[in-house]
């Protein structure tokens, strides 16, 4: 019987550390293939970031707008019905980017106002009704709100909302 070659084996017949390292290393082709897969995944992830940021900003704007509309709706409920026309007709309400009501006009703090809500009052209209009776007009009023992104937004958007304000006996 012929003896097997002992290349890479130590005196006890075990492989030397150099032989183990040589067999356990990656080849250049394997490394390049792995880098290609990682680069493809990274490019895909970086390409999704702008879409995610745009969606996040839109969701934030929608949330703030709903808070503003709820705030104006709460104001209509606590305002006596007889004072609705003086409190809401053509009134401008200013809000910052978080939906917080600004108590002063934006002229004193022009960079703080991001949203401007303009309220107008109208008689209620319902589908299928030709005219509104006087009794209904004395009991219900429509508050129309035009909500515009303020001067800090380069691409301003305008949304319209309607609220019904009931006469609570005041």
C-alpha positions as CSV (number, residue, x, y, z in Angstrom):
1,X,0.0,0.0,0.0
2,X,1.1,3.4,-0.9
3,X,1.3,6.1,1.8
4,X,-0.8,9.2,1.2
5,X,1.0,12.5,0.8
6,X,1.3,14.5,4.0
7,X,1.2,18.0,2.4
8,X,-0.4,20.4,4.9
9,X,-0.3,17.9,7.8
10,X,1.6,18.3,10.9
11,X,3.6,15.8,12.8
12,X,0.6,14.2,14.4
13,X,-1.3,13.9,11.1
14,X,-3.6,16.8,11.7
15,X,-3.9,19.7,9.2
16,X,-1.8,22.7,9.8
17,X,-3.4,26.1,10.4
18,X,-2.3,27.3,7.0
19,X,-4.0,24.4,5.3
20,X,-7.2,25.0,7.3
21,X,-7.2,28.7,6.4
22,X,-6.6,28.0,2.7
23,X,-9.6,25.6,2.5
24,X,-12.0,27.9,4.6
25,X,-11.5,31.2,2.7
26,X,-13.9,32.7,0.1
27,X,-12.8,33.0,-3.5
28,X,-12.8,36.4,-5.2
29,X,-15.8,35.4,-7.3
30,X,-17.8,34.5,-4.2
31,X,-16.9,37.8,-2.5
32,X,-17.9,39.8,-5.7
33,X,-21.2,38.0,-6.0
34,X,-22.0,38.8,-2.3
35,X,-21.1,42.4,-2.8
36,X,-23.3,42.6,-5.9
37,X,-26.3,41.2,-3.9
38,X,-25.7,43.7,-1.1
39,X,-25.4,46.6,-3.6
40,X,-28.6,45.6,-5.3
41,X,-30.4,45.5,-2.0
42,X,-28.9,48.8,-0.9
43,X,-29.9,50.6,-4.2
44,X,-33.5,49.2,-3.8
45,X,-33.7,50.4,-0.2
46,X,-32.4,53.9,-1.1
47,X,-34.9,54.1,-3.9
48,X,-37.8,53.6,-1.6
49,X,-36.8,56.3,0.9
50,X,-38.2,59.3,-1.0
51,X,-41.5,57.6,-1.5
52,X,-41.7,56.8,2.2
53,X,-40.8,60.3,3.2
54,X,-43.5,61.8,0.8
55,X,-46.1,59.4,2.3
56,X,-45.0,60.3,5.8
57,X,-45.3,64.0,5.1
58,X,-48.8,63.6,3.5
59,X,-50.0,61.5,6.5
60,X,-48.7,64.2,8.9
61,X,-50.5,66.9,6.9
62,X,-53.8,64.9,6.9
63,X,-53.5,64.4,10.6
64,X,-52.9,68.0,11.4
65,X,-55.7,69.1,9.0
66,X,-58.2,66.8,10.8
67,X,-57.1,68.3,14.2
68,X,-57.7,71.8,12.8
69,X,-61.1,70.9,11.5
70,X,-62.0,69.3,14.9
71,X,-60.8,72.4,16.7
72,X,-63.0,74.7,14.5
73,X,-65.9,72.3,15.0
74,X,-65.4,72.5,18.8
75,X,-65.4,76.3,18.5
76,X,-68.7,76.2,16.7
77,X,-70.3,74.1,19.4
78,X,-69.3,76.4,22.2
79,X,-70.1,79.7,20.4
80,X,-73.7,80.9,21.0
81,X,-75.8,80.5,17.9
82,X,-76.7,84.2,17.8
83,X,-73.0,85.1,17.6
84,X,-72.0,82.6,14.9
85,X,-72.0,85.2,12.1
86,X,-69.7,87.6,14.0
87,X,-67.4,84.8,15.2
88,X,-67.1,82.8,12.0
89,X,-68.2,84.8,8.9
90,X,-65.0,85.4,6.9
91,X,-62.8,84.9,9.9
92,X,-59.2,83.6,9.4
93,X,-57.7,81.2,11.8
94,X,-54.0,80.5,11.8
95,X,-52.3,77.4,12.9
96,X,-48.7,76.3,13.1
97,X,-47.2,73.1,11.6
98,X,-48.4,71.0,14.6
99,X,-52.0,72.3,14.4
100,X,-51.7,74.6,17.4
101,X,-53.9,77.7,17.2
102,X,-52.0,80.9,16.9
103,X,-53.6,83.5,19.0
104,X,-52.1,86.4,17.1
105,X,-52.0,87.2,13.4
106,X,-49.1,85.8,11.3
107,X,-47.9,89.4,10.7
108,X,-46.2,89.3,14.1
109,X,-44.8,85.8,13.6
110,X,-44.8,85.1,9.8
111,X,-42.8,81.9,9.9
112,X,-45.0,80.3,12.5
113,X,-48.2,80.1,10.5
114,X,-48.4,77.1,8.2
115,X,-52.1,76.6,7.9
116,X,-54.8,79.3,7.3
117,X,-58.5,78.3,7.7
118,X,-61.2,80.7,6.4
119,X,-64.7,80.1,7.7
120,X,-67.8,81.1,5.9
121,X,-71.4,80.5,6.9
122,X,-74.3,79.4,4.8
123,X,-77.8,78.1,5.1
124,X,-77.9,74.3,5.2
125,X,-78.6,72.5,1.9
126,X,-79.7,68.9,1.6
127,X,-79.9,66.7,-1.5
128,X,-83.3,66.8,-3.1
129,X,-84.5,69.9,-1.3
130,X,-85.4,72.9,-3.4
131,X,-85.5,75.5,-0.6
132,X,-84.7,75.6,3.0
133,X,-87.4,76.5,5.4
134,X,-86.9,79.4,7.9
135,X,-87.4,77.1,10.8
136,X,-84.5,74.9,9.7
137,X,-82.3,78.0,9.1
138,X,-82.9,79.1,12.7
139,X,-81.9,75.7,14.0
140,X,-78.9,74.7,11.8
141,X,-76.1,76.5,10.0
142,X,-73.4,75.2,7.7
143,X,-69.8,76.3,8.4
144,X,-67.7,76.0,5.3
145,X,-63.9,75.9,5.9
146,X,-61.3,76.5,3.3
147,X,-58.0,75.2,4.7
148,X,-54.8,76.3,2.9
149,X,-51.3,75.4,3.7
150,X,-49.6,78.6,4.8
151,X,-46.7,80.7,3.5
152,X,-44.0,78.2,4.5
153,X,-45.2,75.6,2.1
154,X,-43.9,76.0,-1.4
155,X,-46.6,73.8,-3.0
156,X,-49.6,75.0,-1.2
157,X,-52.8,72.9,-1.2
158,X,-56.3,73.9,-0.4
159,X,-58.9,71.6,1.0
160,X,-62.6,72.4,1.7
161,X,-64.7,71.0,4.6
162,X,-68.2,71.5,5.8
163,X,-69.6,71.4,9.3
164,X,-73.1,71.6,10.6
165,X,-73.6,73.9,13.6
166,X,-76.8,73.3,15.5
167,X,-78.7,75.8,17.5
168,X,-78.3,74.6,21.1
169,X,-80.8,77.1,22.4
170,X,-78.5,80.1,22.8
